[in-house]
Amino acid sequence: QFPGKLVRLDPGDNPPETALAEQYNIPLPGFHSRGADIDRNGVIWASLGSGHLGEFDRRKCEGPLNGPEATGDHCPEGWTFHRYPGPGFPERPESSIESSYYSWVDQHNTAGLGENVPMSTANLYDGVHALVDGEWVTMRIPYPLGFYSKGFDGRIDDPDAGWKGRGLWVPSGDRTPWMMEGGLGNRPLVVHFQVRPDPLAK
């Protein structure tokens, strides 16, 4: 349902009798929420079909959070939109054609870019976008391999091994891997991204 929404559910002490749902509609220019995650501060980060990473902070809401006055359009001030990298359509230059399906928050610095960093699948960039201090960092599978990220997660295998002991695991979700480099017999890939603290780090 356009323009899309987020729903917050408080189960209460005796669900479903005590459950309370709050609906927050996405204000333009954002629309169409896809995969989302939450950070350590309770902020929601969602991939949007409008070509943005949507940031929703319920603490910024100025009106009632629930009840008859909370109709869904009651907290536009809670939303911030971060335009994904890349060009926009001629009719919508303020948006990006990047069509991310899923966002995830690296709460524990598994990638090496810092704690609480929101990231999104970069379906048109062959990798993953990370929003670090308001700037985009794109981790990309180099051409000509080709890659279509549909989801990912982070893992720390050895907390004492520095950058070598942590990283992102990103699967390729392309439905036609035989049309990629290598042709017939090609299988989907899982890529392990690891970020050095500097280019010469060993």
Contact map, one row per residue, 1 for C-alpha under 8 A:
1111000000000000000000000000000100000000000000000000000000000000000000000000000000000000000000000000000000000000000000000000000000000000000000000000000000000000000000000000000000000000000000000000000000
1111000000000000000000000000001100000000000000000000000000000000000000000000000000000000000000000000000000000000000000000000000000000000000000000000000000000000000000000000000000000000000000000000000000
1111100000000000000000001111011100000000000000000000000000000000000000000000000000000000000000000000000000000000000000000000000000000000000000000000000000000000000000000000000000000000000000000000000000
1111110000000000000000001100001110000000000000000000000000000000000000000000000000000000000000000000000000000000000000000000000000000000000000000000000000000000000000000000000000000000000000000000000000
0011111000000000000000111100000110000000000000000000000000000000000000000000000000000000000000000000000000000000000000000000000000000000000000000000000000000000000000000000000000000000000000000000000000
0001111100000000000000111100000010000000000000000000000000000000000000000000000000000000000000000000000000000000000000000000000000000000000000000000000000000000000000000000000000000000000000000000000000
0000111110000000000011110000000000000000000000000000000000000000000000000000000000000000000000000000000000000000000000000000000000000000000000000000000000000000000000000000000000000000000000000000000000
0000011111000000000011100000000000000000000000000000000000000000000000000000000000000000000000000000000000000000000000000000000000000000000000000000000000000000000000000000000000000000000000000000000000
0000001111100000001111000000000000000000000000000000000000000000000000000000000000000000000000000000000000000000000000000000000000000000000000000000000000000000000000000000000000000000000000000000000000
0000000111110000001110000000000000000000000000000000000000000000000000000000000000000000000000000000000000000000000000000000000000000000000000000000000000000000000000000000000000000000000000000000000000
0000000011111111011100000000000000000000000000000000000000000000000000000000000000000000000000000000000000000000000000000000000000000000000000000000000000000000000000000000000000000000000000000000000000
0000000001111110011100000000000000000000000000000000000000000000000000000000000000000000000000000000000000000000000000000000000000000000000000000000000000000000000000000000000000000000000000000000000000
0000000000111110010000000000000000000000000000000000000000000000000000000000000000000000000000000000000000000000000000000000000000000000000000000000000000000000000000000000000000000000000000000000000000
0000000000111111111000000000000000000000000000000000000000000000000000000000000000000000000000000000000000000000000000000000000000000000000000000000000000000000000000000000000000000000000000000000000000
0000000000111111111000000000000000000000000000000000000000000000000000000000000000000000000000000000000000000000000000000000000000000000000000000000000000000000000000000000000000000000000000000000000000
0000000000100111111000000000000000000000000000000000000000000000000000000000000000000000000000000000000000000000000000000000000000000000000000000000000000000000000000000000000000000000000000000000000000
0000000000000111111000000000000000000000000000000000000000000000000000000000000000000000000000000000000000000000000000000000000000000000000000000000000000000000000000000000000000000000000000000000000000
0000000000111111111100000000000000000000000000000000000000000000000000000000000000000000000000000000000000000000000000000000000000000000000000000000000000000000000000000000000000000000000000000000000000
0000000011110111111110000000000000000000000000000000000000000000000000000000000000000000000000000000000000000000000000000000000000000000000000000000000000000000000000000000000000000000000000000000000000
0000000011110000011111000000000000000000000000000000000000000000000000000000000000000000000000000000000000000000000000000000000000000000000000000000000000000000000000000000000000000000000000000000000000
0000001111000000001111100000000000000000000000000000000000000000010000000000000000000000000000000000000000000000000000000000000000000000000000000000000000000000000000000000000000000000000000000000000000
0000001110000000000111110000000000000000000000000000000000000000110001010000000000000000000000000000000000000000000000000000000000000000000000000000000000000000000000000000000000000000000000000000000000
0000111100000000000011111000000000000000000000000000000000000000000001110000000000000000000000000000000000000000000000000000000000000000000000000000000000000000000000000000000000000000000000000000000000
0000111000000000000001111100000000000000000000000000000000000000000000011110000000000000000000000000000000000000000000000000000000000000000000000000000000000000000000000000000000000000000000000000000000
0011110000000000000000111110000000000000000000000000000000000000000000011001000000000000000000000000000000000000000000000000000000000000000000000000000000000000000000000000000000000000000000000000000000
0011110000000000000000011111011100000000000000000000000000000000000000001001001000000000000000000000000000000000000000000000000000000000000000000000000000000000000000000000000000000000000000000000000000
0010000000000000000000001111111000000000000000000000000000000000000000001001001000000000000000000000000000000000000000000000000000000000000000000000000000000000000000000000000000000000000000000000000000
0010000000000000000000000111111000000000000000000000000000000000000000000000000000000000000000000000000000000000000000000000000000000000000000000000000000000000000000000000000000000000000000000000000000
0000000000000000000000000011111000000000000000000100000000000000000000000000000000000000000000000000000000000000000000000000000000000000000000000000000000000000000000000000000000000000000000000000000000
0010000000000000000000000111111100000000000000011111010000000000000000000000000010000000000000000000000000000000000000000000000000000000000000000000000000000000000000000000000000000000000000000000000000
0111000000000000000000000111111110000000000000011100000000000000000000000000000000000000000000000000000000000000000000000000000000000000000000000000000000000000000000000000000000000000000000000000000000
1111100000000000000000000100011111000000000000011100000000000000000000000000000000000000000000000000000000000000000000000000000000000000000000000000000000000000000000000000000000000000000000000000000000
0001110000000000000000000000001111110000000001111000000000000000000000000000000000000000000000000000000000000000000000000000000000000000000000000000000000000000000000000000000000000000000000000000000000
0000000000000000000000000000000111110000000001111000000000000000000000000000000000000000000000000000110000000000000000000000000000000000000000000000000000000000000000000000000000000000000000000000000000
0000000000000000000000000000000011111000000001100000000000000000000000000000000000000000000000000000111000000000000000000000000000000000000000000000000000000000000000000000000000000000000000000000000000
0000000000000000000000000000000011111100000111100000000000000000000000000000000000000000000000000000011100000000000000000000000000000000000000000000000000000000000000000000000000000000000000000000000000
0000000000000000000000000000000000111110000111000000000000000000000000000000000000000000000000000000001110000000000000000000000000000000000000000000000000000000000000000000000000000000000000000000000000
0000000000000000000000000000000000011111111110000000000000000000000000000000000000000000000000000000000110000000000000000000000000000000000000000000000000000000000000000000000000000000000000000000000000
0000000000000000000000000000000000001111111110000000000000000000000000000000000000000000000000000000000011100000000101000000000000000000000000000000000000000000000000000000000000000000000000000000000000
0000000000000000000000000000000000000111111000000000000000000000000000000000000000000000000000000000000000100000000100000000000000000000000000000000000000000000000000000000000000000000000000000000000000
0000000000000000000000000000000000000111111000000000000000000000000000000000000000000000000000000000000000000000000000000000000000000000000000000000000000000000000000000000000000000000000000000000000000
0000000000000000000000000000000000000111111100000000000010000000000000000000000000000000000000000000000000000000000000000000000000000000000000000000000000000000000000000000000000000000000000000000000000
0000000000000000000000000000000000000111111110000000001111000000000000000000000000000000000000000000000000000000000000000000000000000000000000000000000000000000000000000000000000000000000000000000000000
0000000000000000000000000000000000011110011111000000011110000000000000000000000000000000000000000000000000000000000000000000000000000000000000000000000000000000000000000000000000000000000000000000000000
0000000000000000000000000000000000011110001111100000111100000000000000000000000000000000000000000000001110000000000001000000000000000000000000000000000000000000000000000000000000000000000000000000000000
0000000000000000000000000000000011111000000111110000111000000000000000000000000000000000000000000000011000000000000000000000000000000000000000000000000000000000000000000000000000000000000000000000000000
0000000000000000000000000000000011110000000011111011110000000000000000000000000000000000000000000001111000000000000000010000000000000000000000000000000000000000000000000000000000000000000000000000000000
0000000000000000000000000000011111000000000001111111110000000000000000000000000000000000000000000011100000000000000000000000000000000000000000000000000000000000000000000000000000000000000000000000000000
0000000000000000000000000000011111000000000000111111000000000000000000000000000000000000000000000011000000000000000000000000000000000000000000000000000000000000000000000000000000000000000000000000000000
0000000000000000000000000000111100000000000000011111000000000000000000000000000000000000000000111000000000000000000000000000000000000000000000000000000000000000000000000000000000000000000000000000000000
0000000000000000000000000000010000000000000000111111100000000000000000000000000000110000000000111111000000000000000000000000000000000000000000000000000000000000000000000000000000000000000000000000000000
0000000000000000000000000000010000000000000000111111110000000000000000000000000011110000000000110000000000000000000000000000000000000000000000000000000000000000000000000000000000000000000000000000000000
0000000000000000000000000000000000000000000011110011111000000000000000000000000011110000000000000000000000000000000000010000000000000000000000000000000000000000000000000000000000000000000000000000000000
0000000000000000000000000000010000000000000111110001111100000000000000000000001111000000000000000000000000000000000000000000000000000000000000000000000000000000000000000000000000000000000000000000000000
0000000000000000000000000000000000000000001111000000111110000000000000000000011111000000000000000000000000000000000000000000000000000000000000000000000000000000000000000000000000000000000000000000000000
0000000000000000000000000000000000000000001110000000011111000000000000000000011100000000000000000000000000000000000000000000000000000000000000000000000000000000000000000000000000000000000000000000000000
0000000000000000000000000000000000000000011100000000001111111000000000000000011000000000000000000000000000000000000000000000000000000000000000000000000000000000000000000000000000000000000000000000000000
0000000000000000000000000000000000000000001000000000000111111000000000000000010000000000000000000000000000000000000000000000000000000000000000000000000000000000000000000000000000000000000000000000000000
0000000000000000000000000000000000000000000000000000000011111000000000000000010000000000000000000000000000000000000000000000000000000000000000000000000000000000000000000000000000000000000000000000000000
0000000000000000000000000000000000000000000000000000000011111100000000000000110000000000000000000000000000000000000000000000000000000000000000000000000000000000000000000000000000000000000000000000000000
0000000000000000000000000000000000000000000000000000000011111111100000000111110000000000000000000000000000000000000000000000000000000000000000000000000000000000000000000000000000000000000000000000000000
0000000000000000000000000000000000000000000000000000000000011111000000000010100000000000000000000000000000000000000000000000000000000000000000000000000000000000000000000000000000000000000000000000000000
0000000000000000000000000000000000000000000000000000000000001111100001000110000000000000000000000000000000000000000000000000000000000000000000000000000000000000000000000000000000000000000000000000000000
0000000000000000000000000000000000000000000000000000000000001111111011000100000000000000000000000000000000000000000000000000000000000000000000000000000000000000000000000000000000000000000000000000000000
0000000000000000000001000000000000000000000000000000000000001011111001000100000000000000000000000000000000000000000000000000000000000000000000000000000000000000000000000000000000000000000000000000000000
0000000000000000000011000000000000000000000000000000000000000001111111000000000000000000000000000000000000000000000000000000000000000000000000000000000000000000000000000000000000000000000000000000000000
0000000000000000000000000000000000000000000000000000000000000001111111000000000000000000000000000000000000000000000000000000000000000000000000000000000000000000000000000000000000000000000000000000000000
0000000000000000000000000000000000000000000000000000000000000000011111100000000000000000000000000000000000000000000000000000000000000000000000000000000000000000000000000000000000000000000000000000000000
0000000000000000000000000000000000000000000000000000000000000001011111100100000000000000000000000000000000000000000000000000000000000000000000000000000000000000000000000000000000000000000000000000000000
0000000000000000000001100000000000000000000000000000000000000011111111111100000000000000000000000000000000000000000000000000000000000000000000000000000000000000000000000000000000000000000000000000000000
0000000000000000000000100000000000000000000000000000000000000000000111111100000000000000000000000000000000000000000000000000000000000000000000000000000000000000000000000000000000000000000000000000000000
0000000000000000000001111000000000000000000000000000000000000000000001111110000000000000000000000000000000000000000000000000000000000000000000000000000000000000000000000000000000000000000000000000000000
0000000000000000000000011110000000000000000000000000000000000000000001111111000000000000000000000000000000000000000000000000000000000000000000000000000000000000000000000000000000000000000000000000000000
0000000000000000000000010000000000000000000000000000000000001011100011111111000000000000000000000000000000000000000000000000000000000000000000000000000000000000000000000000000000000000000000000000000000
0000000000000000000000010000000000000000000000000000000000001110000000011111111000000000000000000000000000000000000000000000000000000000000000000000000000000000000000000000000000000000000000000000000000
0000000000000000000000001110000000000000000000000000000000001000000000001111111000000000000000000000000000000000000000000000000000000000000000000000000000000000000000000000000000000000000000000000000000
0000000000000000000000000000000000000000000000000000000000011100000000000011111100000000000000000000000000000000000000000000000000000000000000000000000000000000000000000000000000000000000000000000000000
0000000000000000000000000000000000000000000000000000001111111000000000000011111100000000000000000000000000000000000000000000000000000000000000000000000000000000000000000000000000000000000000000000000000
0000000000000000000000000110000000000000000000000000011110000000000000000011111110000000000000000000000000000000000000000000000000000000000000000000000000000000000000000000000000000000000000000000000000
0000000000000000000000000000000000000000000000000000011100000000000000000000111111000000000000000000000000000000000000000000000000000000000000000000000000000000000000000000000000000000000000000000000000
0000000000000000000000000000010000000000000000000001111000000000000000000000001111100000000000000000000000000000000000000000000000000000000000000000000000000000000000000000000000000000000000000000000000
0000000000000000000000000000000000000000000000000001111000000000000000000000000111110000000000000000000000000000000000000000000000000000000000000000000000000000000000000000000000000000000000000000000000
0000000000000000000000000000000000000000000000000011100000000000000000000000000011111000000001110000000000000000000000000000000000000000000000000000000000000000000000000000000000000000000000000000000000
0000000000000000000000000000000000000000000000000011100000000000000000000000000001111100000000110100000000000000000000000000000000000001000000000000000000000000000000000000000000000000000000000000000000
0000000000000000000000000000000000000000000000000000000000000000000000000000000000111110000000010100000000000000000000000000000000000001000000000000000000000000000000000000000000000000000000000000000000
0000000000000000000000000000000000000000000000000000000000000000000000000000000000011111000000011100000000000000000000000000000000000000000000000000000000000000000000000000000000000000000000000000000000
0000000000000000000000000000000000000000000000000000000000000000000000000000000000001111100010111000000000000000000000000000000000000000000000000000000000000000000000000000000000000000000000000000000000
0000000000000000000000000000000000000000000000000000000000000000000000000000000000000111110111111000000000000000000000000000000000000000000000000000000000000000000000000000000000000000000000000000000000
0000000000000000000000000000000000000000000000000000000000000000000000000000000000000011111110111000000000000000000000000000000000000000000000000000000000000000000000000000000000000000000000000000000000
0000000000000000000000000000000000000000000000000000000000000000000000000000000000000001111110000000000000000000000000000000000000000000000000000000000000000000000000000000000000000000000000000000000000
0000000000000000000000000000000000000000000000000000000000000000000000000000000000000000111110000000000000000000000000000000000000000000000000000000000000000000000000000000000000000000000000000000000000
0000000000000000000000000000000000000000000000000000000000000000000000000000000000000001111111100000000000000000000000000000000000000000000000000000000000000000000000000000000000000000000000000000000000
0000000000000000000000000000000000000000000000000000000000000000000000000000000000000011111111110000000000000000000000000000000000000000000000000000000000000000000000000000000000000000000000000000000000
0000000000000000000000000000000000000000000000000000000000000000000000000000000000100001000111110000000000000000000000000000000000000000000000000000000000000000000000000000000000000000000000000000000000
0000000000000000000000000000000000000000000000000111000000000000000000000000000000110011100111111000000000000000000000000000000000000000000000000000000000000000000000000000000000000000000000000000000000
0000000000000000000000000000000000000000000000000111000000000000000000000000000000111111100011111100000000000000000000000000000000000000000000000000000000000000000000000000000000000000000000000000000000
0000000000000000000000000000000000000000000000000110000000000000000000000000000000000111100000111110000000000000000000000000000000000000000000000000000000000000000000000000000000000000000000000000000000
0000000000000000000000000000000000000000000000000010000000000000000000000000000000011100000000011111000000000000000000000111100000000000000000000000000000000000000000000000000000000000000000000000000000
0000000000000000000000000000000000000000000000011010000000000000000000000000000000000000000000001111100000000000000000000111000000000000000000000000000000000000000000000000000000000000000000000000000000
0000000000000000000000000000000000000000000000111010000000000000000000000000000000000000000000000111111000000000000000011110000000000000000000000000000000000000000000000000000000000000000000000000000000
0000000000000000000000000000000001100000000000110000000000000000000000000000000000000000000000000011111000000000000000011010000000000000000000000000011000000000000000000000000000000000000000000000000000
0000000000000000000000000000000001110000000001100000000000000000000000000000000000000000000000000001111100000000000000011000000000000000000000000000011000000000000000000000000000000000000000000000000000
0000000000000000000000000000000000111000000011100000000000000000000000000000000000000000000000000001111110000000000001111000000000000000000000000000001000000000000000000000000000000000000000000000000000
0000000000000000000000000000000000011100000010000000000000000000000000000000000000000000000000000000011111000000000001110000000000000000000000000000000110000000000000000000000000000000000000000000000000
0000000000000000000000000000000000001110000010000000000000000000000000000000000000000000000000000000001111100000000111100000000000000000000000000000000000000000000000000000000000000000000000000000000000
0000000000000000000000000000000000000010000000000000000000000000000000000000000000000000000000000000000111111110011111100000000000000000000000000000000001000000000000000000000000000000000000000000000000
0000000000000000000000000000000000000011000000000000000000000000000000000000000000000000000000000000000011111100001110000000000000000000000000000000000000000000000000000000000000000000000000000000000000
0000000000000000000000000000000000000000000000000000000000000000000000000000000000000000000000000000000001111100011100000000000000000000000000000000000000000000000000000000000000000000000000000000000000
0000000000000000000000000000000000000000000000000000000000000000000000000000000000000000000000000000000001111111111110000000000000000000000000000000000000000000000000000000000000000000000000000000000000
0000000000000000000000000000000000000000000000000000000000000000000000000000000000000000000000000000000001111111100000000000000000000000000000000000000001110000000001110000000000000000000000000000000000
0000000000000000000000000000000000000000000000000000000000000000000000000000000000000000000000000000000001001111110000000000000000000000000000000000000001000000000001110000000000000000000000001110000000
0000000000000000000000000000000000000000000000000000000000000000000000000000000000000000000000000000000000001111110000000000000000000000000000000000000000000000001001100000000000000000000000000111100000
0000000000000000000000000000000000000000000000000000000000000000000000000000000000000000000000000000000000001111111010000000000000010000000000000000000000000000000000000000000000000000000000000010000000
0000000000000000000000000000000000000000000000000000000000000000000000000000000000000000000000000000000001011011111110000000000000010000000000000000000000000000000000000000000000000000000000000000000000
0000000000000000000000000000000000000000000000000000000000000000000000000000000000000000000000000000000001111000111110000000000000000000000000000000000000000000000000000000000000000000000000000000000000
0000000000000000000000000000000000000011000000000000000000000000000000000000000000000000000000000000000011111000011111000000000000000000000000000000000000000000000000000000000000000000000000000000000000
0000000000000000000000000000000000000000000000000000000000000000000000000000000000000000000000000000000011101000111111100000000001110000000000000000000000000000000000000000000000000000000000000000000000
0000000000000000000000000000000000000010000010000000000000000000000000000000000000000000000000000000001111000000000111110000000001110000000000000000000000000000000000000000000000000000000000000000000000
0000000000000000000000000000000000000000000000000000000000000000000000000000000000000000000000000000001111000000000011111000000111100000000000000000000000000000000000000000000000000000000000000000000000
0000000000000000000000000000000000000000000000100000100000000000000000000000000000000000000000000001111100000000000001111100000111000000000000000000000000000000000000000000000000000000000000000000000000
0000000000000000000000000000000000000000000000000000000000000000000000000000000000000000000000000001111000000000000000111110001110000000000000000000111100000000000000000000000000000000000000000000000000
0000000000000000000000000000000000000000000000000000000000000000000000000000000000000000000000000111000000000000000000011111111110000000010000000001100000000000000000000000000000000000000000000000000000
0000000000000000000000000000000000000000000000000000000000000000000000000000000000000000000000000111100000000000000000001111111100000000000000000011110000000000000000000000000000000000000000000000000000
0000000000000000000000000000000000000000000000000000000000000000000000000000000000000000000000000110000000000000000000000111110000000000000000000001000000000000000000000000000000000000000000000000000000
0000000000000000000000000000000000000000000000000000000000000000000000000000000000000000000000000100000000000000000000000111111100000000010100000000000000000000000000000000000000000000000000000000000000
0000000000000000000000000000000000000000000000000000000000000000000000000000000000000000000000000000000000000000000000000111111100000000000111000111100000000000000000000000000000000000000000000000000000
0000000000000000000000000000000000000000000000000000000000000000000000000000000000000000000000000000000000000000000000001110111110000000011110000011100000000000000000000000000000000000000000000000000000
0000000000000000000000000000000000000000000000000000000000000000000000000000000000000000000000000000000000000000000000111110111111000000011100000000100000000000000000000000000000000000000000000000000000
0000000000000000000000000000000000000000000000000000000000000000000000000000000000000000000000000000000000000000000000111100001111100001111000000000000000000000000000000000000000000000000000000000000000
0000000000000000000000000000000000000000000000000000000000000000000000000000000000000000000000000000000000000000000011110000000111110001111000000000000000000000000000000000000000000000000000000000000000
0000000000000000000000000000000000000000000000000000000000000000000000000000000000000000000000000000000000000000000011100000000011111111100000000000000000000000000000000000000000000000000000000000000000
0000000000000000000000000000000000000000000000000000000000000000000000000000000000000000000000000000000000000000110011000000000001111111100000000000000000000000000000000000000000000000000000000000000000
0000000000000000000000000000000000000000000000000000000000000000000000000000000000000000000000000000000000000000000000000000000000111110000000000000000000000000000000000000000000000000000000000000000000
0000000000000000000000000000000000000000000000000000000000000000000000000000000000000000000000000000000000000000000000000000000000111111000000000000000000000000000000000000000000000000000000000000000000
0000000000000000000000000000000000000000000000000000000000000000000000000000000000000000000000000000000000000000000000000000000000111111100000000000000000000000000000000000000000000000000000000000000000
0000000000000000000000000000000000000000000000000000000000000000000000000000000000011000000000000000000000000000000000000000000011110111110000000000000000000000000000000000000000000000000000000000000000
0000000000000000000000000000000000000000000000000000000000000000000000000000000000000000000000000000000000000000000000000000000011110011111000000000000000000000000000000000000000000000000000000000000000
0000000000000000000000000000000000000000000000000000000000000000000000000000000000000000000000000000000000000000000000000100101111000001111100000000000000000000000000000000000000000000000000000000000000
0000000000000000000000000000000000000000000000000000000000000000000000000000000000000000000000000000000000000000000000000000001111000000111110000000000000000000000000000000000000000000000000001000000000
0000000000000000000000000000000000000000000000000000000000000000000000000000000000000000000000000000000000000000000000000000111100000000011111000000000000000000000000000000000000000000000000000000000000
0000000000000000000000000000000000000000000000000000000000000000000000000000000000000000000000000000000000000000000000000000011000000000001111101110000000000000000000000000000000000000000000000000000000
0000000000000000000000000000000000000000000000000000000000000000000000000000000000000000000000000000000000000000000000000000010000000000000111111100000000000000000000000000000000000000000000000000000000
0000000000000000000000000000000000000000000000000000000000000000000000000000000000000000000000000000000000000000000000000000000000000000000011111100000000000000000000000000000000000000000000000000000000
0000000000000000000000000000000000000000000000000000000000000000000000000000000000000000000000000000000000000000000000000000000000000000000001111100000000000000000000000000000000001000000000000000000000
0000000000000000000000000000000000000000000000000000000000000000000000000000000000000000000000000000000000000000000000000000000000000000000011111110000000000000000000000000000000011000000000000000000000
0000000000000000000000000000000000000000000000000000000000000000000000000000000000000000000000000000000000000000000000000000010000000000000011111111000000000000000000000000000000011000000000000000000000
0000000000000000000000000000000000000000000000000000000000000000000000000000000000000000000000000000000000000000000000000010011000000000000010001111100000000000000000000001010000000000000000000000000000
0000000000000000000000000000000000000000000000000000000000000000000000000000000000000000000000000000000000000000000000000111011000000000000000000111110000000000000000000001110000000000000000000000000000
0000000000000000000000000000000000000000000000000000000000000000000000000000000000000000000000000000000000000000000000001110011100000000000000000011111100000000000000000111110000000000000000000000000000
0000000000000000000000000000000000000000000000000000000000000000000000000000000000000000000000000000110000000000000000001010000000000000000000000001111100000000000000000011100000000000000000000000000000
0000000000000000000000000000000000000000000000000000000000000000000000000000000000000000000000000000111000000000000000001000000000000000000000000000111110000000000000000110100000000000000000000000000000
0000000000000000000000000000000000000000000000000000000000000000000000000000000000000000000000000000000100000000000000001000000000000000000000000000111111000000000000011110000000000000000000000000000000
0000000000000000000000000000000000000000000000000000000000000000000000000000000000000000000000000000000100000000000000000000000000000000000000000000001111100000000000011100000000000000000000000000000000
0000000000000000000000000000000000000000000000000000000000000000000000000000000000000000000000000000000001000110000000000000000000000000000000000000000111110000000001111000000000000000000000000000000000
0000000000000000000000000000000000000000000000000000000000000000000000000000000000000000000000000000000000000100000000000000000000000000000000000000000011111000000001111000000000000000000000000000000000
0000000000000000000000000000000000000000000000000000000000000000000000000000000000000000000000000000000000000100000000000000000000000000000000000000000001111110000011100000000000000000000000000000000000
0000000000000000000000000000000000000000000000000000000000000000000000000000000000000000000000000000000000000000000000000000000000000000000000000000000000111110000011000000000000000000000000000000000000
0000000000000000000000000000000000000000000000000000000000000000000000000000000000000000000000000000000000000000000000000000000000000000000000000000000000011111110011000000000000000000000000000000000000
0000000000000000000000000000000000000000000000000000000000000000000000000000000000000000000000000000000000000000000000000000000000000000000000000000000000011111110011000000000000000000000000000000000000
0000000000000000000000000000000000000000000000000000000000000000000000000000000000000000000000000000000000000000000000000000000000000000000000000000000000000111110010000000000000000000000000000000000000
0000000000000000000000000000000000000000000000000000000000000000000000000000000000000000000000000000000000000000000000000000000000000000000000000000000000000111111111000000000000000000000000000000000000
0000000000000000000000000000000000000000000000000000000000000000000000000000000000000000000000000000000000000000000000000000000000000000000000000000000000000111111111000000000000000000000000000000000000
0000000000000000000000000000000000000000000000000000000000000000000000000000000000000000000000000000000000000001000000000000000000000000000000000000000000000000111111100000000000000000000000000111100000
0000000000000000000000000000000000000000000000000000000000000000000000000000000000000000000000000000000000000000000000000000000000000000000000000000000000000000111111100000000000000000000000000100000000
0000000000000000000000000000000000000000000000000000000000000000000000000000000000000000000000000000000000000000000000000000000000000000000000000000000000011111111111100000000000000000000000000000000000
0000000000000000000000000000000000000000000000000000000000000000000000000000000000000000000000000000000000000111000000000000000000000000000000000000000001111110111111110000000000000000000000000100000000
0000000000000000000000000000000000000000000000000000000000000000000000000000000000000000000000000000000000000111000000000000000000000000000000000000000001110000001111111000000000000000000000011110000000
0000000000000000000000000000000000000000000000000000000000000000000000000000000000000000000000000000000000000110000000000000000000000000000000000000000111100000000001111100000000000000000000111100000000
0000000000000000000000000000000000000000000000000000000000000000000000000000000000000000000000000000000000000000000000000000000000000000000000000000000111100000000000111110000000000000000001111000000000
0000000000000000000000000000000000000000000000000000000000000000000000000000000000000000000000000000000000000000000000000000000000000000000000000000101110000000000000011111000000000000000001111000000000
0000000000000000000000000000000000000000000000000000000000000000000000000000000000000000000000000000000000000000000000000000000000000000000000000000111100000000000000001111100000000000000111100000000000
0000000000000000000000000000000000000000000000000000000000000000000000000000000000000000000000000000000000000000000000000000000000000000000000000011110000000000000000000111110000000000000111100000000000
0000000000000000000000000000000000000000000000000000000000000000000000000000000000000000000000000000000000000000000000000000000000000000000000000001111000000000000000000011111000000000000100000000000000
0000000000000000000000000000000000000000000000000000000000000000000000000000000000000000000000000000000000000000000000000000000000000000000000000011100000000000000000000001111110000000000100000000000000
0000000000000000000000000000000000000000000000000000000000000000000000000000000000000000000000000000000000000000000000000000000000000000000000000000000000000000000000000000111110000000000000000000000000
0000000000000000000000000000000000000000000000000000000000000000000000000000000000000000000000000000000000000000000000000000000000000000000000000000000000000000000000000000011111110000000000000000000000
0000000000000000000000000000000000000000000000000000000000000000000000000000000000000000000000000000000000000000000000000000000000000000000000000000000000000000000000000000011111110010011100000000000000
0000000000000000000000000000000000000000000000000000000000000000000000000000000000000000000000000000000000000000000000000000000000000000000000000000000000000000000000000000000111111111111000000000000000
0000000000000000000000000000000000000000000000000000000000000000000000000000000000000000000000000000000000000000000000000000000000000000000000000000000000000000000000000000000111111111000000000000000000
0000000000000000000000000000000000000000000000000000000000000000000000000000000000000000000000000000000000000000000000000000000000000000000000001100000000000000000000000000000111111110010000000000000000
0000000000000000000000000000000000000000000000000000000000000000000000000000000000000000000000000000000000000000000000000000000000000000000000011100000000000000000000000000000001111110010000000000000000
0000000000000000000000000000000000000000000000000000000000000000000000000000000000000000000000000000000000000000000000000000000000000000000000000000000000000000000000000000000001111111110000000000000000
0000000000000000000000000000000000000000000000000000000000000000000000000000000000000000000000000000000000000000000000000000000000000000000000000000000000000000000000000000000011111111110000000000000000
0000000000000000000000000000000000000000000000000000000000000000000000000000000000000000000000000000000000000000000000000000000000000000000000000000000000000000000000000000000001100111110000000000000000
0000000000000000000000000000000000000000000000000000000000000000000000000000000000000000000000000000000000000000000000000000000000000000000000000000000000000000000000000000000001000111111000000000000000
0000000000000000000000000000000000000000000000000000000000000000000000000000000000000000000000000000000000000000000000000000000000000000000000000000000000000000000000000000000011011111111100000000000000
0000000000000000000000000000000000000000000000000000000000000000000000000000000000000000000000000000000000000000000000000000000000000000000000000000000000000000000000000000000011000000111110000000000000
0000000000000000000000000000000000000000000000000000000000000000000000000000000000000000000000000000000000000000000000000000000000000000000000000000000000000000000000000011110010000000011111000000000000
0000000000000000000000000000000000000000000000000000000000000000000000000000000000000000000000000000000000000000000000000000000000000000000000000000000000000000000000000011000000000000001111100000000000
0000000000000000000000000000000000000000000000000000000000000000000000000000000000000000000000000000000000000000000000000000000000000000000000000000000000000000000000001111000000000000000111110000000000
0000000000000000000000000000000000000000000000000000000000000000000000000000000000000000000000000000000000000000000000000000000000000000000000000000000000000000000000011111000000000000000011111000000000
0000000000000000000000000000000000000000000000000000000000000000000000000000000000000000000000000000000000000000000000000000000000000000000000000000000000000000000000111100000000000000000001111100000000
0000000000000000000000000000000000000000000000000000000000000000000000000000000000000000000000000000000000000010000000000000000000000000001000000000000000000000000000111100000000000000000000111110000000
0000000000000000000000000000000000000000000000000000000000000000000000000000000000000000000000000000000000000011000000000000000000000000000000000000000000000000001101110000000000000000000000011111000000
0000000000000000000000000000000000000000000000000000000000000000000000000000000000000000000000000000000000000011100000000000000000000000000000000000000000000000001000100000000000000000000000001111100000
0000000000000000000000000000000000000000000000000000000000000000000000000000000000000000000000000000000000000001000000000000000000000000000000000000000000000000001000000000000000000000000000000111111110
0000000000000000000000000000000000000000000000000000000000000000000000000000000000000000000000000000000000000001000000000000000000000000000000000000000000000000001000000000000000000000000000000011111010
0000000000000000000000000000000000000000000000000000000000000000000000000000000000000000000000000000000000000000000000000000000000000000000000000000000000000000000000000000000000000000000000000001111110
0000000000000000000000000000000000000000000000000000000000000000000000000000000000000000000000000000000000000000000000000000000000000000000000000000000000000000000000000000000000000000000000000001111110
0000000000000000000000000000000000000000000000000000000000000000000000000000000000000000000000000000000000000000000000000000000000000000000000000000000000000000000000000000000000000000000000000001011111
0000000000000000000000000000000000000000000000000000000000000000000000000000000000000000000000000000000000000000000000000000000000000000000000000000000000000000000000000000000000000000000000000001111111
0000000000000000000000000000000000000000000000000000000000000000000000000000000000000000000000000000000000000000000000000000000000000000000000000000000000000000000000000000000000000000000000000000000111
